[in-house]
Amino acid sequence: MHNFRYLLFFLFLAVLMTQNASAQRRGALEVVSPNGRLQVRVALEGRITYSVAFDGKDVIVDSPISMTLEGGRVLGENPRLRRREARSVDETIQTDLFYRSNVRDHFNELRLEMRDDYAVVFRAYDDGIAYRFETNLGGRIKVVSEQATFRFTGDHTMFVVPVEGFHHSYENDFVKEPISAFAARNVNGQLPLAVKPADGPTVVITEADLYDYPGLYLIGGGEPNALGSTHPPFPLAEEPGGHMAFANLVTQAADYIADTDGTRTFPWRVIAVSDGDAGLMDTDLVYKLSRPPAEGMDFSWVQPGKVAWDWWHAWMIPGVDFKSGINTETYKYYIDFAARNGLQYINLDEGWSDQFDLTKVNPDVDLEEIVRYADSKGIGVFLWAVARTVEAQMDVAMAQFERWGVKGLKIDFMDRDDQRMVNFYWRTAEEAARRGILINYHGAYKPAGLSRTFPNVINREAVRGLEYNKFNRVGTTPTYAVTIPFTRLLAGEMDYTPGAMHNGQPDVYRMVNNQPMSQGTRTQQLALYVVLYGPLQMLADVPNRYEAEPVILNYLSRVPTVWDETVPLAGEIGEFAAIARRKGDTWYVAAINGETARTVEVDLSFLEPGPYVAETFRDGVNADRIGEDYVHEFRTIAAPGKITFDMARGGGGVYVLRPLK
């Protein structure tokens, strides 16, 4: 009996210790945001799963993650925890090339190191969470697949760009539909994409620190309310194809997605969370989660600014005494226009060279004279080039551009984000940085941190920009314009190329390649320079159209492209967006609208108290029918207080606020 009591006691003690260990394990495997509103819970029971809660309410539940290597090894399956490490960071990143000059990097982190030479790291910020794998396997490894799962609490509404396959330029339109409808399509969803519950916070999913690895896409998750993941496979063979054979098409693919170092960190899977759509316009998670420039690299020479762009209006310049087109005289005209009006650059788009041999310059273009003339006026020259040509002639072409004194390259038609193409971006950025050359990527995948590592990557397309109104009957709609501030813009800089001076509502829009127009109002075009961030911004239309309206040209000459402070004000995905950005002591407060007229009132409590001179652009009384109808005026306002945007369909508004001295 005595021994039996001892046995019962030890059994009880063992059960109690097991329960306590389990409870301790469950309690330790979580990380909470600094403000306490976001919580990530991690479980290691047969596989690694994570859950996300916001204000105590589940957002994402029991979502498995793993990485499968060649040979069948699965990281994340039957995990054996070696140690857990927690840390908190609160520091400031200073930058001159972002939409705020001081970026607060404030997070709590949980690192789970497993016995099988890998780890999973979770971070919780106030505006979202992120996780990634780390490996310490040595040598080379082949990643066959990566499982990233997002199991939501219901069949929520998505804002997603569906794409077939992996050859595309991130320029398709958004679709608004439930998770179940997207899953039934059996297509890939490009990132960023948004998931919006009827009664919870909005979530935007993307990635950061994408390096030596393919881009992430989401697909139907194989169960209700869930999204899974896929990646483009590693390319084994390619051949020229696509539009005018500008791109390299993958003709043979491997049965793995990456061939990479066995000891490395992998890209962050980023989940931005906001209890109102407007907060999504202020998320800088991708920037904070991406690697800084290598020690010793100097990017003080990088100059943001605005560009006189030739291609959108097809070199159609009325009222001049020379034959406008792809020739030296035309580009000297653009240079003079830029110099007169405080722009920093001009762009020579397609046609200045043989598109497949950058050493063969169009005989009508004296490129060395153009660069010399531009330099004498303080203007930099950008050159357009096809990516596969740049890759084939990397050393020769880059040396030539440096010798000529070219300030930037607009590299186009990559149209892929498999591992090999991602590495092309990094290799080109590094080579250009070494030679003091800026890069604007077009035909590109979404930003995923490269511009923090290489700030000479001054802008990127990956958007259905204004150009679609040249050659597509649907074009770029106001609804699209008021979707991207909450989705695509979270990934980073955006070359939407605004500035159209021929503006029509969607019902009068016509596709005219050589004399294109925008959809929506003139005021929306002006507001886009504030709402959409990009350190390099184009002025898309004909120079003398701007000069015919000096009030507008004065605004476009002065509007900054990088900012000291950003404050989201109001908005709803696909409906409208309002934001404030500051440079120095001047605030630009702007709003853009979708396809239903509305009035939006915003609070100016972010301003220092006092009187301000407000220069305003607003939709005219007939802007709902005549897109070019706008009103420009000055008045004095007081802060704190409120201002109102009365916006036509496809409309917008801008307040330029300067303290009254």
C-alpha positions in Angstrom: 0.0 0.0 0.0 2.8 2.3 0.9 4.5 1.7 -2.5 1.2 2.2 -4.3 0.8 5.6 -2.7 4.3 6.5 -3.8 3.4 5.3 -7.3 0.2 7.4 -7.4 2.2 10.4 -6.1 4.8 10.1 -8.8 2.2 9.6 -11.5 0.4 12.7 -10.3 3.6 14.6 -10.3 4.5 13.4 -13.8 1.1 14.4 -15.1 1.4 17.8 -13.4 4.9 18.4 -14.8 3.7 17.4 -18.3 0.8 19.8 -18.1 2.9 22.6 -16.7 5.5 22.0 -19.4 2.8 22.0 -22.1 1.3 25.1 -20.7 4.6 26.8 -20.5 5.4 25.7 -24.0 2.1 27.0 -25.3 2.6 30.3 -23.5 6.1 30.8 -24.6 5.4 30.1 -28.3 3.7 33.4 -28.9 4.8 36.9 -29.7 2.7 40.1 -29.3 3.0 43.5 -31.0 4.4 46.4 -29.0 1.0 47.9 -28.7 -0.5 44.6 -27.6 -3.2 44.4 -30.3 -1.6 41.8 -32.6 -0.7 38.3 -31.3 1.0 35.4 -33.1 0.7 31.9 -31.6 2.9 29.1 -32.9 2.2 25.4 -32.4 4.8 22.6 -32.9 2.6 19.5 -32.8 3.6 17.3 -35.7 4.1 20.4 -37.9 4.6 24.1 -37.5 1.4 26.1 -37.6 0.8 29.7 -36.7 -2.3 31.8 -35.9 -2.8 35.6 -35.8 -5.3 37.4 -33.6 -6.2 41.1 -33.6 -7.7 42.7 -30.4 -8.2 39.2 -29.1 -10.2 38.0 -32.2 -8.8 35.4 -34.6 -7.8 36.6 -38.1 -5.7 33.7 -39.4 -5.9 30.3 -37.7 -3.8 27.1 -37.4 -2.0 27.7 -40.7 0.8 25.2 -41.5 4.2 26.3 -43.0 7.0 24.2 -44.3 9.8 24.0 -46.8 10.5 20.8 -48.8 14.1 20.1 -49.9 15.4 17.8 -52.6 15.5 14.2 -51.2 12.2 14.6 -49.4 13.3 16.4 -46.3 10.6 18.7 -45.0 11.5 21.6 -42.7 8.5 22.2 -40.5 7.4 18.5 -40.2 7.8 16.9 -36.8 9.7 19.9 -35.5 12.0 19.4 -32.5 12.6 22.6 -30.7 16.2 23.2 -29.5 15.8 26.7 -28.1 13.6 29.7 -28.3 14.9 33.3 -28.3 12.8 36.4 -27.8 13.9 40.0 -28.4 12.5 43.4 -28.7 13.8 46.1 -31.0 13.0 49.8 -31.1 15.2 51.9 -33.4 15.0 54.5 -36.1 16.1 54.1 -39.7 17.0 57.4 -41.4 16.5 57.8 -45.1 16.2 60.6 -47.7 14.5 58.3 -50.3 11.3 57.2 -48.8 7.9 58.5 -47.8 9.1 59.4 -44.3 12.6 60.4 -43.3 12.5 58.6 -40.0 11.3 55.0 -40.1 10.6 53.5 -36.7 11.6 49.8 -36.6 9.7 48.6 -33.5 8.9 45.0 -33.1 8.9 41.9 -30.8 10.5 38.8 -32.2 10.4 35.1 -31.4 13.1 32.8 -33.0 12.5 29.1 -32.8 15.6 27.1 -33.5 15.0 23.5 -34.3 17.3 20.5 -33.8 17.5 19.9 -37.6 19.6 22.9 -38.4 16.9 25.3 -39.3 14.9 28.0 -37.5 11.6 29.9 -38.0 11.5 33.6 -37.0 8.3 35.5 -36.2 8.0 39.2 -35.8 5.1 41.2 -34.5 4.8 44.9 -35.4 1.9 47.2 -34.5 0.8 47.2 -38.2 1.4 43.5 -39.1 3.4 40.3 -38.6 6.0 38.5 -40.6 7.8 35.2 -40.5 10.6 33.4 -42.4 12.7 30.3 -42.5 16.5 30.3 -41.7 18.7 27.3 -42.5 22.2 26.3 -41.4 22.7 23.3 -43.7 25.9 24.2 -45.4 26.8 23.6 -49.1 24.1 24.0 -51.8 20.5 22.9 -51.4 17.6 22.6 -53.8 14.2 23.9 -52.5 11.4 21.8 -54.1 8.6 23.8 -52.6 7.6 26.1 -49.8 4.2 25.9 -48.0 2.8 29.2 -46.9 -0.8 28.9 -45.7 -3.3 31.5 -44.7 -6.4 30.0 -43.2 -9.0 32.7 -42.5 -12.1 32.7 -40.3 -14.6 33.0 -43.2 -15.1 33.3 -46.9 -13.9 36.8 -46.9 -13.7 39.3 -49.8 -10.4 39.4 -51.7 -8.9 42.1 -53.8 -6.6 40.1 -56.0 -4.9 40.2 -59.4 -5.3 36.7 -60.9 -2.7 35.6 -63.4 -2.2 32.5 -65.6 1.2 30.9 -65.1 4.3 32.9 -64.3 5.1 34.9 -67.4 3.5 38.4 -66.9 4.4 41.9 -65.9 2.2 42.5 -62.8 -0.1 44.7 -64.9 -3.4 42.8 -64.9 -6.5 44.3 -63.2 -7.8 43.6 -59.7 -10.8 41.3 -59.1 -13.0 41.7 -56.1 -14.4 38.3 -55.1 -14.7 35.9 -52.1 -11.8 33.5 -51.3 -14.0 30.6 -52.5 -14.5 32.2 -56.0 -10.8 32.9 -56.3 -9.9 29.3 -55.3 -12.3 27.9 -57.9 -10.5 29.8 -60.7 -7.4 27.6 -60.3 -5.1 30.6 -61.0 -2.2 32.3 -59.3 -2.8 35.4 -57.2 0.0 37.9 -57.5 1.1 39.9 -54.4 0.3 42.1 -52.7 -3.3 41.0 -52.3 -5.9 42.1 -49.7 -8.4 40.0 -47.7 -11.2 42.1 -46.2 -13.6 40.5 -43.7 -17.0 42.0 -43.1 -16.4 42.4 -39.4 -12.7 42.4 -38.9 -9.4 44.0 -39.8 -8.2 44.1 -43.4 -5.2 42.0 -44.2 -2.7 42.5 -47.0 -0.2 39.7 -47.8 3.2 40.3 -49.6 6.8 39.4 -49.1 10.1 41.2 -48.2 13.8 40.6 -48.6 13.3 38.6 -51.8 16.9 37.5 -52.6 18.2 34.5 -54.6 14.8 32.9 -54.5 11.6 33.0 -56.6 8.6 35.3 -56.0 5.6 34.1 -53.9 2.1 33.7 -55.3 -1.1 32.6 -53.5 -3.5 30.0 -54.7 -6.6 28.2 -53.4 -5.7 26.5 -50.1 -7.5 23.2 -50.8 -9.9 23.8 -48.0 -12.6 26.4 -47.2 -11.4 29.9 -46.4 -7.8 29.1 -47.0 -5.1 30.4 -49.3 -2.0 28.3 -50.2 1.2 29.2 -52.0 3.2 28.5 -55.2 6.4 29.7 -56.8 7.7 29.8 -60.4 10.0 26.8 -60.9 13.7 27.2 -61.6 14.2 27.8 -65.4 16.5 25.3 -67.2 16.1 26.7 -70.8 14.8 29.9 -72.3 14.2 31.5 -75.7 13.2 35.0 -76.9 9.5 35.6 -77.2 6.5 37.7 -76.0 5.9 41.2 -77.3 8.3 41.9 -80.2 10.5 39.0 -78.7 11.6 41.5 -76.0 11.4 38.9 -73.2 13.0 35.5 -72.6 10.4 32.8 -72.2 11.0 29.7 -70.1 10.9 26.7 -72.3 12.0 24.1 -69.8 11.6 24.2 -66.0 13.1 22.1 -63.2 11.1 20.2 -60.6 12.4 22.6 -57.9 12.0 26.3 -57.3 15.5 27.3 -56.1 19.1 26.1 -56.1 20.7 28.2 -53.3 23.1 28.3 -50.4 22.2 25.9 -47.6 23.0 28.5 -44.9 20.9 31.6 -45.4 17.8 33.5 -44.4 14.7 33.2 -46.7 12.2 35.9 -47.7 9.8 37.3 -45.1 6.2 36.4 -45.5 4.5 39.7 -44.6 0.9 40.1 -43.3 -0.1 43.7 -42.8 -3.1 44.1 -40.6 -5.2 47.3 -40.2 -8.6 47.9 -38.5 -9.4 50.5 -41.2 -8.3 50.5 -44.8 -6.7 53.9 -44.5 -4.0 52.5 -42.2 -2.7 50.2 -45.0 -1.4 53.3 -46.8 1.0 53.9 -44.0 2.5 50.4 -43.7 6.3 50.3 -44.2 6.8 46.7 -43.3 8.6 45.7 -46.5 11.1 48.5 -46.1 11.9 47.6 -42.5 12.1 43.9 -43.2 14.6 44.2 -46.1 18.3 44.3 -45.8 20.1 47.7 -45.6 22.9 48.6 -48.0 26.1 46.7 -47.6 28.6 48.4 -45.3 30.7 50.9 -47.0 28.4 51.5 -50.0 27.7 55.2 -50.6 24.4 56.2 -52.2 24.6 59.9 -51.4 24.7 60.6 -55.2 21.2 59.2 -55.7 18.9 62.1 -56.6 15.2 61.7 -56.7 13.1 63.9 -59.0 10.8 64.2 -62.0 11.2 63.2 -65.6 10.1 64.6 -68.9 8.8 61.4 -70.6 8.6 61.0 -74.4 6.9 57.7 -75.1 3.4 58.1 -73.7 2.5 61.0 -76.0 4.5 59.4 -78.9 6.8 62.4 -79.4 3.8 64.3 -80.8 4.8 67.9 -80.1 2.6 70.6 -81.8 3.7 74.2 -82.4 7.5 73.7 -82.8 9.7 74.5 -85.8 11.3 71.0 -86.1 10.2 67.6 -87.0 9.4 66.0 -83.7 10.3 62.4 -83.2 13.2 60.2 -82.1 16.0 62.6 -82.9 18.5 64.9 -81.3 16.5 68.1 -81.8 13.4 66.7 -80.1 15.5 65.6 -77.1 17.1 69.0 -76.8 13.6 70.4 -76.6 12.8 68.1 -73.7 16.0 69.1 -72.0 15.2 72.8 -72.3 11.7 72.1 -71.0 13.1 70.2 -68.0 15.7 72.9 -67.2 13.1 75.7 -67.4 10.8 74.0 -65.0 12.9 72.5 -62.3 12.8 68.9 -63.5 15.8 66.7 -62.9 15.7 64.2 -65.9 14.6 63.4 -69.4 13.9 59.9 -70.7 14.8 58.4 -74.1 12.4 55.5 -74.5 12.5 52.9 -77.2 14.0 53.9 -80.5 17.3 55.5 -79.5 19.2 52.3 -80.2 18.9 48.9 -81.8 16.7 47.1 -79.2 18.9 44.1 -79.3 22.3 45.8 -79.6 22.8 48.8 -77.3 26.1 49.7 -79.0 24.2 50.5 -82.2 22.7 54.0 -81.8 19.9 55.4 -84.0 21.7 57.6 -86.5 19.1 60.3 -85.9 20.2 60.4 -82.3 23.5 62.0 -81.3 23.5 60.5 -77.9 26.8 61.9 -76.7 25.7 65.4 -77.8 22.4 64.9 -76.0 24.1 63.9 -72.8 26.6 66.7 -73.1 23.8 69.3 -73.7 21.7 67.9 -70.8 24.7 68.0 -68.4 25.3 71.7 -69.4 21.7 72.4 -68.3 21.9 70.3 -65.1 19.6 67.6 -66.4 20.2 63.8 -66.3 19.4 61.4 -69.1 17.6 58.1 -68.7 17.8 55.4 -71.4 15.3 52.7 -72.0 16.6 49.1 -72.7 15.3 45.6 -73.0 16.3 43.4 -70.1 17.6 40.5 -72.2 19.8 42.9 -74.2 21.1 44.4 -71.0 21.9 40.9 -69.6 23.6 39.8 -72.9 25.7 43.0 -73.0 26.0 43.8 -69.3 29.8 44.6 -69.2 30.0 46.4 -72.5 26.7 48.3 -72.2 27.3 49.4 -68.6 30.8 50.7 -69.4 29.4 52.6 -72.4 26.6 54.2 -70.3 29.1 55.2 -67.7 31.5 56.7 -70.3 28.6 58.7 -71.9 27.6 60.0 -68.5 24.1 58.5 -68.6 22.4 59.0 -65.2 19.8 56.2 -65.4 18.4 53.2 -67.1 14.8 52.2 -67.6 15.1 48.4 -68.0 12.0 46.7 -69.4 10.4 43.4 -70.2 11.7 41.1 -67.5 8.1 39.7 -67.1 9.2 36.9 -64.7 10.1 36.5 -61.0 11.7 33.0 -60.9 15.0 32.7 -59.1 17.2 33.4 -62.1 15.2 36.6 -62.9 15.2 37.8 -59.3 19.0 37.4 -59.4 19.2 39.4 -62.6 17.6 42.4 -60.8 20.2 42.2 -58.0 23.1 41.8 -60.3 22.0 44.7 -62.5 21.3 46.9 -59.5 24.8 46.2 -58.1 26.5 46.8 -61.4 24.7 50.1 -61.9 25.4 51.2 -58.4 29.1 50.6 -58.9 28.9 53.0 -61.9 26.7 55.6 -60.3 23.7 54.8 -62.5 20.0 54.8 -61.4 17.5 52.1 -62.4 13.8 52.2 -63.1 12.5 48.7 -63.6 9.5 48.2 -66.0 7.9 45.0 -67.0 8.8 44.1 -63.5 7.7 42.1 -60.5 6.5 43.9 -57.4 9.0 45.6 -55.1 10.2 43.3 -52.3 13.0 45.2 -50.6 15.7 45.7 -53.3 15.4 49.5 -53.3 16.4 49.6 -49.6 19.5 47.5 -50.3 20.3 49.4 -53.5 18.7 52.9 -53.3 19.8 53.5 -56.9 16.8 51.4 -57.8 14.8 54.6 -57.9 11.4 53.3 -59.1 9.6 50.3 -60.4 6.5 49.7 -62.4 4.6 46.4 -61.5 1.4 48.3 -61.9 -1.3 48.8 -64.6 -0.2 52.4 -65.2 -1.3 55.2 -67.3 0.2 53.6 -70.4 -2.7 51.1 -70.6 -4.9 54.0 -71.9 -2.7 54.0 -75.0 -3.3 50.4 -76.1 -6.0 48.8 -74.1 -9.7 49.3 -74.5 -10.4 48.9 -70.8 -7.4 51.0 -69.9 -6.6 52.1 -66.4 -9.8 52.9 -64.5 -10.5 55.2 -61.5 -11.5 52.0 -59.6 -8.0 50.6 -60.2 -6.4 53.9 -59.2 -8.2 53.8 -55.8 -7.3 50.1 -55.2 -3.5 50.3 -55.6 -2.8 52.7 -52.6 -4.0 49.9 -50.3 -2.5 47.0 -52.1 0.4 47.3 -54.6 1.8 50.4 -52.9 2.5 48.4 -49.7 5.2 46.6 -51.6 7.1 49.8 -52.3 7.8 52.5 -54.9 5.5 52.8 -57.9 6.0 54.2 -61.4 2.4 54.8 -62.4 3.5 57.6 -64.8 0.7 60.2 -64.1 0.3 63.6 -65.6 -2.2 63.3 -68.5 -3.5 66.6 -69.7 -6.3 65.1 -71.9 -8.8 63.8 -69.3 -12.1 62.1 -69.9 -14.6 60.2 -67.8 -14.8 56.4 -68.5 -17.9 56.7 -70.6 -16.1 59.1 -73.0 -12.6 57.4 -72.8 -11.2 56.2 -76.1 -8.1 54.3 -76.8 -5.9 56.4 -79.0 -2.3 55.3 -79.0 -0.6 58.5 -80.3 -2.8 61.0 -78.5 -3.8 59.2 -75.3 -6.0 60.4 -72.5 -6.6 59.5 -68.9 -9.8 58.2 -67.3 -11.1 60.5 -64.6 -10.5 64.1 -64.0 -7.6 66.5 -64.3 -7.5 66.9 -60.6 -7.1 63.2 -60.0 -4.0 63.3 -62.2 -2.5 66.0 -60.0 -3.5 64.2 -56.8 -1.8 61.0 -57.9 1.6 62.6 -57.5 0.9 62.8 -53.7 -1.1 59.6 -53.2 1.3 57.3 -55.1 4.8 57.3 -53.8 7.8 56.9 -56.1 11.2 58.7 -55.8 11.2 59.1 -59.6 8.0 60.5 -61.2 7.2 61.0 -64.8 5.5 63.9 -66.5 3.8 61.8 -69.1 2.3 64.4 -71.4 3.6 66.9 -74.1 5.8 69.6 -72.6 4.0 72.5 -74.3 0.6 71.2 -73.0 1.9 71.8 -69.5 3.4 75.2 -70.5 0.0 76.2 -71.8 -1.3 75.8 -68.2 1.3 77.5 -66.0 -0.7 76.9 -62.8 -0.5 73.2 -63.3 3.1 73.2 -64.4 4.1 75.3 -61.4 2.5 72.6 -59.2 4.1 69.7 -61.0 7.5 71.4 -60.9 7.3 71.8 -57.1 5.6 68.6 -55.9 8.2 66.4 -54.1 8.8 62.8 -54.9 10.2 61.8 -51.5 8.8 62.9 -48.2 9.6 63.6 -44.5 6.4 62.5 -43.1 3.2 60.6 -44.2 -0.2 60.5 -42.5 -3.0 58.4 -43.8 -6.4 60.2 -43.5 -9.3 58.2 -44.9 -10.1 55.6 -47.5 -11.7 52.4 -48.6 -10.2 49.9 -51.0 -11.6 50.4 -54.5 -13.6 53.5 -53.4 -11.4 56.5 -52.4 -8.1 57.4 -50.7 -7.0 60.5 -48.8 -3.5 61.0 -47.5 -1.2 63.8 -46.3 2.6 64.0 -46.9 5.0 66.6 -45.7 8.3 67.9 -47.2 10.0 70.5 -45.1 7.3 72.8 -43.7 4.9 72.2 -46.6 2.1 69.7 -46.4 0.4 68.2 -49.5 -3.0 66.8 -48.7 -4.6 64.8 -51.5 -7.5 62.6 -52.3 -8.5 60.4 -55.3 -12.0 59.0 -56.0 -13.4 55.9 -57.7 -16.5 55.9 -59.9 -19.1 57.3 -57.5 -19.1 61.0 -56.7 -18.5 61.7 -53.0 -17.6 64.3 -50.4 -14.8 63.4 -47.9 -14.0 65.4 -44.8 -10.6 65.0 -43.2 -9.2 66.2 -39.9 -6.1 68.4 -39.9 -5.1 67.5 -36.3 -1.7 66.3 -37.6 -0.7 70.0 -38.4 1.0 72.4 -36.0 -1.7 74.8 -34.8 -1.9 78.1 -36.7 -2.9 79.7 -40.0 -2.0 78.2 -43.3 -2.1 79.4 -46.9 -3.9 76.7 -48.8 -3.4 76.4 -52.6 -6.1 74.1 -53.8 -7.0 72.1 -56.9 -10.5 70.7 -57.0 -12.9 69.2 -59.5 -15.0 71.8 -61.3 -18.8 71.7 -61.3 -18.8 70.0 -64.7 -16.0 67.5 -64.0 -18.4 64.6 -63.9 -18.9 65.1 -67.6 -15.8 67.1 -68.6 -12.7 65.6 -67.0 -10.6 68.6 -67.7 -12.8 70.9 -65.6 -11.0 72.0 -62.5 -10.8 75.0 -60.1 -7.5 76.5 -58.7 -7.7 78.9 -55.9 -5.9 80.2 -52.7 -7.4 80.7 -49.3 -6.4 80.8 -45.6 -7.3 78.0 -43.3 -6.6 77.4 -39.6 -5.3 74.2 -37.9 -6.6 72.3 -36.1 -9.7 72.1 -38.2 -11.1 70.1 -41.1 -11.1 70.4 -44.9 -13.4 68.9 -47.4 -12.8 67.1 -50.8 -15.9 67.4 -53.1 -14.9 64.8 -55.7 -16.6 64.0 -59.0 -16.6 60.4 -60.2 -13.0 59.6 -61.1 -12.1 62.8 -59.4 -9.7 64.1 -56.8 -8.3 67.1 -55.0 -5.1 68.6 -53.6 -4.4 71.1 -50.8 -0.9 72.5 -50.6 -0.6 73.9 -47.1 2.2 76.3 -46.1 2.4 78.0 -42.7 1.4 81.6 -42.9 4.5 83.6 -41.9 
